[in-house]
């Protein structure tokens, strides 16, 4: 599965009018191929015993001068370092998504969390919740301010 077979969208969450808990903002990773091909590719990349907590989400800028303002959003295995999915997207999309997650957490009085949905053919193949999204510059230096780093996590 090549990174050019994926694209990213985000979904924001409005404050609910009822007492029902709101969903967290979502990061949708769309695969442009078939659902079967996506499932096959994910099973090839994932260890059999991997837990959701062992999947890290990161974004790495492609250029240090800001032009083009793009980077690679990656899901990786924390234990092996292996990339599960990589997708090229814009810096603005990631920056706006991180801000949305922070605002949602403030408005709803909950931790800064978000959903990741990996989709194919308009259907969700897998979904999980995360609270960490680390952002790196083009040289690999951690950028703390644009990252989502939960309290108590040391990098």
C-alpha positions as CSV (number, residue, x, y, z in Angstrom):
1,X,0.0,0.0,0.0
2,X,1.6,3.2,-1.2
3,X,1.1,6.6,0.5
4,X,-0.4,7.9,-2.7
5,X,-3.3,5.4,-2.3
6,X,-4.5,7.3,0.8
7,X,-5.9,10.7,1.6
8,X,-6.9,12.3,4.9
9,X,-10.0,14.2,6.0
10,X,-11.1,15.4,9.4
11,X,-14.4,15.5,11.2
12,X,-15.3,18.0,13.9
13,X,-17.8,17.6,16.6
14,X,-20.5,20.0,17.7
15,X,-21.5,20.4,21.3
16,X,-24.5,18.1,21.9
17,X,-27.8,19.6,22.8
18,X,-28.5,16.6,25.0
19,X,-26.8,15.0,27.9
20,X,-25.4,12.3,25.6
21,X,-21.6,12.3,25.4
22,X,-20.2,13.8,22.3
23,X,-18.0,11.9,19.9
24,X,-14.4,13.0,19.7
25,X,-13.1,14.7,16.5
26,X,-12.1,12.2,13.9
27,X,-9.1,11.7,11.6
28,X,-10.3,9.8,8.6
29,X,-7.7,8.0,6.5
30,X,-9.3,6.9,3.2
31,X,-7.8,4.1,1.1
32,X,-8.4,4.5,-2.6
33,X,-8.5,0.8,-3.2
34,X,-10.8,-2.0,-2.2
35,X,-11.7,-2.9,1.3
36,X,-10.2,-6.4,0.9
37,X,-6.9,-4.9,-0.3
38,X,-6.8,-2.6,2.7
39,X,-7.5,-5.4,5.1
40,X,-4.8,-7.5,3.5
41,X,-2.3,-4.6,3.6
42,X,-3.0,-3.9,7.3
43,X,-2.7,-7.5,8.3
44,X,0.7,-7.7,6.5
45,X,1.9,-4.6,8.4
46,X,0.5,-5.3,11.9
47,X,1.8,-7.8,14.4
48,X,-0.8,-10.3,15.5
49,X,-0.5,-9.2,19.2
50,X,-0.4,-5.4,18.6
51,X,-2.6,-3.3,21.0
52,X,-4.1,0.0,20.1
53,X,-1.9,1.7,22.7
54,X,1.1,0.5,20.7
55,X,0.1,2.4,17.5
56,X,1.6,5.9,17.3
57,X,0.4,8.7,15.1
58,X,2.9,11.2,13.9
59,X,3.3,14.0,11.3
60,X,6.6,14.9,9.7
61,X,7.1,18.1,7.7
62,X,8.6,17.4,4.3
63,X,10.4,20.8,4.0
64,X,12.1,23.0,6.5
65,X,11.3,26.2,4.6
66,X,7.6,25.6,4.7
67,X,7.2,25.3,0.9
68,X,5.4,23.1,0.0
69,X,3.5,23.0,3.3
70,X,3.1,19.3,3.3
71,X,4.2,16.4,5.3
72,X,3.7,12.7,6.0
73,X,1.1,11.5,8.5
74,X,2.1,8.1,9.7
75,X,0.7,5.3,11.9
76,X,3.5,3.2,13.2
77,X,4.1,0.3,15.6
78,X,5.7,1.7,18.8
79,X,7.5,-1.6,19.5
80,X,9.0,-2.4,16.1
81,X,9.1,1.1,14.6
82,X,7.4,-0.3,11.4
83,X,5.2,2.0,9.5
84,X,1.6,0.7,9.2
85,X,0.2,3.5,7.0
86,X,1.7,6.7,5.6
87,X,-0.2,9.4,3.8
88,X,0.9,12.7,2.4
89,X,-1.2,15.6,3.6
90,X,-1.0,19.4,4.4
91,X,0.5,21.0,7.4
92,X,-2.7,23.2,7.7
93,X,-4.9,20.1,7.9
94,X,-2.9,18.7,10.8
95,X,-2.6,22.1,12.5
96,X,-6.3,22.7,12.3
97,X,-7.1,19.2,13.5
98,X,-4.9,19.5,16.6
99,X,-6.6,22.8,17.4
100,X,-10.0,21.3,16.9
101,X,-9.1,18.4,19.3
102,X,-7.9,20.9,21.9
103,X,-11.0,23.1,21.6
104,X,-13.3,20.0,21.8
105,X,-11.6,18.9,25.0
106,X,-12.0,22.4,26.5
107,X,-15.7,22.7,25.5
108,X,-16.6,19.2,26.6
109,X,-14.4,19.1,29.7
110,X,-12.7,15.9,28.7
111,X,-9.1,14.9,27.7
112,X,-7.8,15.8,24.3
113,X,-8.7,12.6,22.4
114,X,-9.6,11.9,18.9
115,X,-10.8,9.0,16.8
116,X,-8.8,7.5,13.9
117,X,-10.9,5.8,11.3
118,X,-9.3,3.9,8.4
119,X,-11.8,3.6,5.6
120,X,-12.2,2.0,2.2
121,X,-15.1,2.1,-0.3
122,X,-16.9,4.5,2.0
123,X,-16.9,2.1,5.0
124,X,-14.9,2.1,8.1
125,X,-12.5,-0.9,8.3
126,X,-11.1,-0.1,11.7
127,X,-11.4,2.7,14.3
128,X,-9.7,3.5,17.5
129,X,-9.2,6.4,19.9
130,X,-5.9,8.2,20.5
131,X,-4.6,11.0,22.6
132,X,-1.1,11.4,21.2
133,X,-0.2,13.0,17.9
134,X,3.5,14.0,17.6
135,X,4.7,16.6,15.1
136,X,8.3,16.7,13.8
137,X,10.0,19.2,11.6
138,X,11.8,18.1,8.4
139,X,15.0,17.3,10.3
140,X,13.2,15.1,12.8
141,X,13.1,17.5,15.8
142,X,9.9,17.2,17.9
143,X,7.7,20.3,17.7
144,X,5.9,20.3,21.1
145,X,3.5,23.2,20.6
146,X,1.8,21.8,17.4
147,X,1.7,18.2,18.9
148,X,-0.9,16.6,21.1
149,X,1.0,15.2,24.1
150,X,-1.0,14.0,27.1
151,X,0.0,15.1,30.6
152,X,2.5,12.7,32.0
153,X,3.9,11.5,28.7
154,X,7.6,12.0,28.3
155,X,9.2,11.9,24.8
